[in-house]
Amino acid sequence: MKTVTVSPKYQVVIPRDVREMLNIKPGEKMQVINYGNRIELVPVKKMKTMRGFLKGIDTTVIREKERV
């Protein structure tokens, strides 16, 4: 488990291996999401770069028989 320290300016440093794994670059925007007692940082990607990221996903939906 990684830990970071909050600076007096309320800043944190994302560890190098996490930045490299997620390909986070300086100046990149992050969305901050609050879930109860935790904070999540989600990189904001441009729609153009998201094209095709779901390629190969199974889109079939199993539906229940209609009730009469």
ABEGO torsion letter per residue (X at the ends): XBBBBBBAAGBBBBBAAAAAAAGBBBGBBBBBBBBEABBBBBBBBBAAAABGAABGBBABBBBBBBBX
